[in-house]
Every structure is written in structure tokens, then in C-alpha cells.
Amino acid sequence: MLYELRHYSRMAVGLWEMLQARLPADAHEYFRVQFENRESAFLDILRRVVFARTDHPYAAMFRFAQCEFGDLAESVKRHGLEATLLRLRNEGVYLAHDEWKGRIPIVRSGQHIPADTKSFRNPLVTGWIEGSSSGSTGRPVVTSRSTAVQIQSMLYSILRAREFDLYGRAWVELRPILPSSLGLRISLRGRKLGTPVDRWFSFGSTFSDYGHYRIATKTFVTMANLLGVRARYPTYLPPNDFSPVSRHIARRRAEGRACVVGGMCSSLVRVASAALDTGCDISGTLFCCGGEALTPGKLNIFHAAGAEATIDYMMNEIGPVGMACRKMSGNCVHLLENAVAAIAIRRTAPYSDAEVNSLHFTTLLPFAPNVFVNIEMDDHGAIESQPCDCVYSQLGFSRRINHIASFGKVTPQGMTFHGTNLVRVLEEILPAKAGGRPGDYQLVECEGPRHATMLRLHISPRANVTDVDLVRGLFLSHMRREWGGALATCVWAHSGAVEAIVAEPYVTRSGKVHPIRLLGAFSTNS
């Protein structure tokens, strides 16, 4: 109770500062200046945060690499930022994702470097609004968002609105209520940006379970509206029913207003699927997706409904990393080079013999929530230089990251599954060969005999699957083909209208037994 009181008191201050903040008159000029000064900004934050503290984990890495601050500055001047980062990575100045999360120790030159997630927080930042990672790959990591971060986010929204010509559209948001502050922040700032939220839909909460969060959300919106914000209150969706969103979009379209809809990718594809199921005309809608990959299976559903989809690449611990322009499709974004530097390192993916281009990110802004140099986030992609005539290229953001995917996890419906490549199976192979659409096949963790961890594949009744043996065969054959070896045991379970496959740990070709783990699950009754 005391924690929540403190948390929401700080949030109230942060939201007030966000609403009172004066935006720069020219977003293009703001980002252009950041881009032109990215190298000096990088050196300044390293000097103030890392080299000023001998106990900082990165300070130890630089010592082992025999690189002093003068050497770093000279290398950036002579060779450029990205070339310097690549050299530093090869000399041991980097942070693996498991090291940052504390799952494995940081060891360089045979010596252990003590650290935890707090060691990398930016001490230059004081933020009133706290955000948290999903915790799907370990303990959730709390980060503070300053007013400067909120301004930066709003200016990115202005760039996207200009790039896609979104002014005049009806803005619909499919976002959670508190304790996540994202939906609240978007609802409150919409009118400030000239893009007021037409309707805020929320799902996944009932009053019996989340009544206090509903009350807190309503209180914040009411307080803001008393100050003249004129924000929307959330409209709560029935359990597992996204048709109210598609019907609202269709009504606005019939009135002559196309919609732009923001939210998690899997949630938005459920909206498009609901439109196809109910015959709602949502053609011309632009879905702005985040939180997970925009796979070909999802993109096909959007297109089948007559809509388009774009994606943002963002990490809670880093901030916005990339944004797609109107000419991009799928998992391709312009790297936001004013705020983040990126290099790709060729390496072998865990639990696999596959070679991937592991993306490493470095924060450049003095108000970034964490200070990272070459942090690996278990994502891979191709970094390319390919300018176009979009607003991002006009700012100098000519580098793009293409074919973004994760080699350490997958996130269908927001869940995380390590060491596999199951998204294509869940969203493309099974729907195409057994029926249904993306989102109809979900994986959850459960306990089996003697509390052994098992993985359960649920099939939604929406898919109308009649041949369960076909699904079973497809799923298991793909697991064997991807991982090698064989599953220890497999049984078929039936519960009401939901069919399920249960699989115990699998054995690889080398004879090692690996548990099938799912860190973070979602509803099994949708």
C-alpha cells in the first residue's frame, strides 16, 4: 500500500510535468541537432558516468581493454562511433543480456566484475514516472522516465504523424490501464500533440480483480480533465472479444474518417480478425504495432481486412530504437541514430547451430534511463545503409535494421519462449495447415507429474479445428526438425472446447536434456 501510494504520487507529478512541458517548436531541428552531436554526447556521458567512477562495471571493462578516456575520444574522432564500438566489442567492452539480468556473472580477462541491473542506471536522470520490463526473461527491471524522455517520445509521435499523414484521422488506442502507465500517458498527451484520442479501449481486467486500478485510472483522467486536458476514459472490452474495437473503426470509416490504431501487435491482429469475422469494413485503417514482431502471418491478416500496419522497435530499458517509414513492410525500421548506436556481431545462437547477426546497442542521450555500451538484447537483424525520401532519412537516419527477430526468445501474444523459433509455427504453419488465424494457437507453462515443467499448446475454439491429430503431428515434427533429437514424452489432452498438446523436456542430438521453459504466459481461454 505504501509503495503504491508513493508510486502514484510520483506518477501524478510526472504526468503534471509532462502536460506542462513546452515542446520544441521544430521537431526536425530538435532531432537534427541531436544527430549532429551524437558522438560528442556519447563521449560526454561516458566521461561523466563511467570514467568518473572506478567501480562502474564499464570502467572495469575499459581498464581490461587498456582504453582510457583519451584513447576513446581519439578513436571516435579518427574512426567514427560505430567503428570504435566494434573495436571495443572485440576487446571485451560489451554486456550480454544474461549478464545484465544477473543470470550469469560478468567475467573479463579472467576476472569477475560485480554488478546488477542498478549498476547501469543513468545517475544523471531523475524521473517521476517509473516503467518496468515485462519480467519475462527474469525479474522485471524498473526504469525512471524523466520529463525529457516524455518530450522525446512525443516528438517521435509527431514525426510518425507527418510521415504517414495521420492528422485528421480518428486515433484509437488499445492499451492497458494502470499499473501500466502507457495507455494513460497516450490518452493525456493526445490533444497536446494535435492528435486527440478518439477512443481508448482496454482489455484483460475485471472489476473484481483490478477494481482498484480501474478506480486509480479514472481518478487520474478526471484530475487531468479538471485541468482542461479533455482526455478519454478507457472503454473496457468483454473477455476475449475485440469486436467492439472493429465496430468502432467501421463506424468512423462510414462517417468518412479513417482510423489509426495503436497497441500491442497481437492485440491489434485480433481486432483485424474480429473485423473479418463480423464483416466490419475497416479498410484504410493504419495499425501502429509495438511490443513484438510484425510477422508475415499477422501482416496477412491486416491486409485481408483492407488495412495497413507499421511497427516501432522499442525497448523499455533503452527507449525507442527504430521507427518504420511508409515504404517499409514487416520488421524493418529506421534506426533512430540520434539516440542509439547499433552494431551487429556474428555469433552462434543458443540452443542452435544457427549463425545470427546479434544486435548490440549503445545509448547516446544524457537522459536515457540506462547507460549501455554494446548491450546485447538477444535480437538479430541486418544493419543496412539505404536512405529514402521519408522524414527519418531527411534527418540523416539513413541506417536501417531489417529482418528484426529474436534468437533468444519469441513473443507471440506477448509471451517469451527461449531457445526456439516457434512464431512461424504458431502464426503461419498451424493456421495455414490446420485452420484458424494468428493468435488462435497459444503456448502456456503447466505442471505435470511430479511437478515437472511441461509446455501446453492451446487451440482456440475460434479456429474450429477438427483434425487434432494433424495439429499434433505438425507441432511435434517441427519441434524435432528445429531442435533435433526427440521429445521425451508427448500426450494429448482435452478440456472442454479447448484441445491441447502437452510436451515434456526434449533431448538434443548431443544427448543433453533441456527443459522447455515458458517465462510469462497468457490466457488459456481465448
Sequence and secondary structure as in RCSB ss.txt:
>XXXX:A:sequence
MLYELRHYSRMAVGLWEMLQARLPADAHEYFRVQFENRESAFLDILRRVVFARTDHPYAAMFRFAQCEFGDLAES
VKRHGLEATLLRLRNEGVYLAHDEWKGRIPIVRSGQHIPADTKSFRNPLVTGWIEGSSSGSTGRPVVTSRSTAVQ
IQSMLYSILRAREFDLYGRAWVELRPILPSSLGLRISLRGRKLGTPVDRWFSFGSTFSDYGHYRIATKTFVTMAN
LLGVRARYPTYLPPNDFSPVSRHIARRRAEGRACVVGGMCSSLVRVASAALDTGCDISGTLFCCGGEALTPGKLN
IFHAAGAEATIDYMMNEIGPVGMACRKMSGNCVHLLENAVAAIAIRRTAPYSDAEVNSLHFTTLLPFAPNVFVNI
EMDDHGAIESQPCDCVYSQLGFSRRINHIASFGKVTPQGMTFHGTNLVRVLEEILPAKAGGRPGDYQLVECEGPR
HATMLRLHISPRANVTDVDLVRGLFLSHMRREWGGALATCVWAHSGAVEAIVAEPYVTRSGKVHPIRLLGAFSTN
S
>XXXX:A:secstr
 HHHHHHHHHHHHHHHHHHH    S HHHHHHHHHHTHHHHHHHHIIIIITT TTSHHHHHHHHTT  HHHHHHH
HHHH HHHHHHHHHHTT  B HHHHHTSS EEETTEEE   GGGGB TT   SEEEE   TTSS  EEEE HHHH
HHHHHHHHHHHHHTT TTSEEEEE   TTS HHHHHHHHTGGGT  EEEEEE S  HHHHHHHHHHHHHHHHHHH
HTT     EEE  TT  HHHHHHHHHHHHTT  EEEEEEHHHHHHHHHHHHHHT   TT EEEEESS   HHHHH
HHHHTT EEEEEEEETTTEEEEE  TT  SS EEE TTTEEEEEEEEE TTS  EEEEEEEEE  TT SB  SSE
EEEEEEEEEE   SSHHHHTT  EEEEEEEESS B GGG  BTT   HHIIIIIHHHHHS  TTSEEEEEEE GG
G EEEEEEE GGG    HHHHHHHHHHHHHHHH SEES EEEEEETTEEEEEE  EE TTS EE   BSS   S 
 
